[in-house]
Amino acid sequence: MKTIEDYILIRKIKMGDTEAWEALVTKYYDQIFSFCVRRCLGDRVLATDLTQNIFLKVVENMDSYKFSGKFFNYLFTITVNVCNNYYRKKKLTQFELDETILHSDSEVTINHLIKQENINQLQIALNTLPDIQREALILKYYHDLKVKDIAKIMGVGVATSQSRINQGLKKLNQLLDREEFMNG
């Protein structure tokens, strides 16, 4: 069980066990890095820097970490916050796309695209979404998190989390249905 395994690792880390720390980082590094790459519009160098900052924050706060809920959710909450703080500081501008009605098969389409690893078109479309929608979709479809876990990680209610996912899907559906996008 992941939760028990994490509990044991964290107990050892709090007692100064560096091998336990390495095991924890190894266990979660790829998932955190993957989230950061997608969140950073594919910039792997920036994603590496942010991933290192995330694990630095985790180690700095390990003594105050309380075992309430899943460690994975705690780690992803820090991840989302570090990414948001970076972009807040950068003050990147973004644009909103017009919304269209969500087609009933959009969720199936998104899952199919991810499974087919049609990453370039999907990543380009994902990059155009507002941060809060992009994060929600990455957590749901790339990390297979439940809406309630996404809500905890993003610090919002379940309804808000679901709304962000649905709105992001609407926008992706609109982009991916555009002929010039598919050909260009």
ZIQUI-V58153 format. One record per residue. RES is the residue in three letters. PSI is psi in degrees with one decimal (none if undefined). OMEGA is omega in degrees with one decimal (* if undefined). Layout:
# ZIQUI-V58153
RES;PSI;OMEGA  RES;PSI;OMEGA
This chain:
# ZIQUI-V58153
MET;128.1;-177.8  LYS;-43.7;-176.0  THR;-44.4;179.1  ILE;-42.7;178.5  GLU;-45.1;178.3  ASP;-41.5;-180.0  TYR;-45.6;-179.6  ILE;-45.5;179.1  LEU;-45.3;-177.2  ILE;-39.0;175.6  ARG;-44.9;179.8  LYS;-40.9;178.8  ILE;-43.9;179.7  LYS;-21.5;177.1  MET;6.4;175.2  GLY;13.6;-178.5  ASP;105.5;-178.0  THR;-29.3;177.2  GLU;-35.9;176.9  ALA;-40.3;177.4  TRP;-46.5;178.6  GLU;-38.6;178.9  ALA;-41.3;179.1  LEU;-45.3;178.6  VAL;-46.3;179.3  THR;-41.0;-177.8  LYS;-39.2;-172.4  TYR;-9.4;-172.8  TYR;-50.3;-175.4  ASP;-39.2;179.6  GLN;-41.7;179.7  ILE;-45.7;179.0  PHE;-44.3;179.5  SER;-45.1;176.8  PHE;-46.8;-177.8  CYS;-39.9;178.6  VAL;-47.2;-179.6  ARG;-39.4;-178.9  ARG;-28.8;-177.3  CYS;24.7;176.1  LEU;34.3;176.1  GLY;1.6;-179.6  ASP;98.3;-174.1  ARG;-31.6;178.6  VAL;-47.6;177.3  LEU;-41.6;179.5  ALA;-39.6;177.7  THR;-45.1;178.5  ASP;-46.2;-179.5  LEU;-39.2;178.6  THR;-42.9;177.7  GLN;-41.5;177.9  ASN;-38.1;180.0  ILE;-49.0;-179.6  PHE;-30.6;174.1  LEU;-44.6;177.3  LYS;-39.2;179.6  VAL;-47.1;-178.5  VAL;-36.6;178.7  GLU;-31.9;-176.2  ASN;6.0;-175.0  MET;-39.1;-178.9  ASP;-31.6;-178.6  SER;-2.1;179.7  TYR;129.1;177.1  LYS;142.3;-178.7  PHE;73.9;176.2  SER;113.9;-177.3  GLY;-169.3;-177.2  LYS;136.8;175.8  PHE;-37.2;179.6  PHE;-43.7;178.8  ASN;-40.7;176.9  TYR;-46.3;-179.7  LEU;-43.7;-179.8  PHE;-27.7;174.6  THR;-44.7;176.2  ILE;-42.1;-179.5  THR;-50.8;-180.0  VAL;-43.0;-179.5  ASN;-42.0;178.9  VAL;-44.6;179.0  CYS;-45.7;179.6  ASN;-42.7;179.0  ASN;-39.8;178.0  TYR;-49.0;-177.4  TYR;-30.1;175.5  ARG;-42.0;179.4  LYS;-38.0;179.7  LYS;-20.8;-179.2  LYS;48.2;177.0  LEU;137.9;176.7  THR;148.8;177.1  GLN;161.8;-179.6  PHE;151.2;179.1  GLU;140.1;176.0  LEU;152.9;175.4  ASP;142.8;180.0  GLU;145.6;173.2  THR;170.5;179.8  ILE;133.8;179.4  LEU;122.8;176.4  HIS;147.8;-175.6  SER;-22.8;-177.8  ASP;11.3;-177.4  SER;-43.8;-178.5  GLU;-41.3;177.4  VAL;-41.7;179.5  THR;-45.1;-179.9  ILE;-48.1;178.6  ASN;-41.1;179.6  HIS;-44.6;179.9  LEU;-43.0;179.9  ILE;-46.6;-178.7  LYS;-33.0;179.0  GLN;-6.3;-177.8  GLU;37.6;174.9  ASN;59.9;-167.2  ILE;-40.4;-174.1  ASN;-53.2;-179.2  GLN;-43.4;-179.6  LEU;-42.5;-179.4  GLN;-40.5;178.1  ILE;-45.3;178.9  ALA;-43.3;179.8  LEU;-37.8;-178.9  ASN;-22.9;-177.9  THR;-11.1;-177.8  LEU;153.2;172.1  PRO;149.4;-175.5  ASP;-45.5;-174.8  ILE;-33.5;178.0  GLN;-40.8;179.1  ARG;-47.6;-180.0  GLU;-45.9;-178.4  ALA;-42.4;-179.9  LEU;-39.4;178.5  ILE;-46.5;-179.3  LEU;-38.7;-177.4  LYS;-50.6;-169.7  TYR;-26.0;178.4  TYR;-26.3;-177.7  HIS;3.1;175.1  ASP;39.5;178.6  LEU;151.2;175.9  LYS;154.7;-178.6  VAL;-39.1;-179.6  LYS;-34.9;177.2  ASP;-38.1;177.2  ILE;-42.0;178.9  ALA;-45.1;178.7  LYS;-45.8;-178.3  ILE;-41.6;-176.3  MET;-4.5;177.1  GLY;34.7;179.9  VAL;173.5;176.6  GLY;164.0;-179.8  VAL;-41.5;-179.7  ALA;-40.3;178.3  THR;-42.6;178.1  SER;-47.0;179.1  GLN;-39.7;178.9  SER;-42.6;179.3  ARG;-40.0;178.0  ILE;-48.6;-178.8  ASN;-43.4;179.4  GLN;-40.1;176.4  GLY;-41.4;177.8  LEU;-39.9;178.2  LYS;-46.7;-177.7  LYS;-41.2;176.9  LEU;-41.9;179.4  ASN;-42.9;178.9  GLN;-47.4;-179.4  LEU;-46.6;-174.9  LEU;-19.4;176.3  ASP;-14.5;-179.1  ARG;129.9;-177.8  GLU;-42.0;-178.7  GLU;-29.6;177.6  PHE;-44.5;-177.9  MET;-29.7;-177.9  ASN;-4.8;-169.8  GLY;none;*
